[in-house]
Amino acid sequence: MFYGMVCSGQFMNQRYCLTLDLKNDPKLIAEYCRYHEKVWPEITASIKAAGIQDMEIYLLGTRLFMIMEVDESFSFEKKAETDRQKAKVQEWEKLMWKFQQAVPEAAPGEKWVRMRRIFKLEA
């Protein structure tokens, strides 16, 4: 996990890496990928409004890996609270859970789990 830094009085984006598993069903995985080819506009708007500047999701087998770059306004707690109040986000999350399953390291009720950075190549 990369923590934001202040340099010359300016905030540099934070990077978070998270993981989650998909159910081991090729048809469900293909359907999940199709949904992510055209994410609902309410979902992308919610992501951007939370201070997430960039987001990528990668897939290997059933393991998902997400990279998020966020600005200084972002907080996981604030995003979760805002999402609970948005019906379309709740609809999307319920639909996605059809395909997803928590990694063994997840706490009860936790979906995407933050990963810990163990190496960074220094210039």
N, C-alpha and C positions, 0 to 999 in steps of 0.2 A: 504494500500500500504506500502510495506517495502522499506526503503531507504538504500542503500549500506553504509557500514561503513569501516573505515580504522582502522585496528588493527595491531599493531607492524609493521607498514609500508606496510602491504599487504591489497589489496582491497578485501573485502568480497562481494560476488555477491549481486545484488539487486533483489528483487522479486516484480513483478508487477502482479496485478490481474485485469482482464478485463472481460467485459460481452457484450453479443450480443444475439439477439433473432433469432430463426428460424421461418419461416412461419408455421402457424398452420395447417399443412397438413401431416398426418402420412406417406404417400408415399414419400413426399419430405424429411421428416426427416429421414426415413430409407435410402433413396438414399444418403443423406448428410453423414450419418454414414458410409455407404459403401465406399464413397470416402476417408474417414479418416482412413479406415482400410489399405489402400495402397496409401498414399500421394505420389504425383509425386516426383521423386528424385530431380528435379530442385528446387522444393519448399523446401524440407528439406535442401538442400545445401544452399539455400538463407537464410533460418532461421539461420543455423549454422554460415554462413559467417558474419551475422550481429552482432555476439557476444551473441546470445541467446544460453545458455548452456543447458537449459532444458525447455520443454514446455509440458503442459498437458491441455487437454480440457475436461470438464465435461458437461453433459447434464441432465437437469431435465425439463420434459415437452417440452417447446419450448425455455427455457432459457439456453444459453451456458455460461460457466464460464471457463476462461483461466488463468492458472498460468504460468508465465514466470520467469525464473531465468536468469539474464544477467550478462555479465562481464563488465569491465570498458570501453570497446570499444563501447558498445551499446548506440544508441540514437534513439528515435522514428523518429525524423526528418531525420536522415541519412538513416534509414531503408526505410522510405517512398520514399525518393529521389532515392535510389538504385532500389527499386521495380518498380518505374515508368519507369526505363530504361531496364527492363527485360521483354521481350515479353511473356515468359512462365509464369512468376509470374502474369502478367496482364491477361493472359488467365485464370489462376486458379482463380484469384479474381473475374473476370466476371462470371465464372461458379458458384462459391460459392454464389455470390449475388442472383442467382436464388433461393436459399434456405433460404437466410438470410433476416432479416429486422432489422433496427436500433431500439434500445430501446428508449422509449419516452424521456429519458434524453439526448440523443445524439444531438450534434450540427449538423446543415445541412452539409451533405456530410460525416459525421463521421460514422464509422462502429463500431469496437471494442471500447468500452468506459472504461477508467481506473476507477477502483473502489477505494474507500477510506477505508483504514483499520480503524475500530473503536474499536478493541479489540485485545490484544495479551497476551497470558498466559505467564507470566514471571516465569522462573525457580527459 
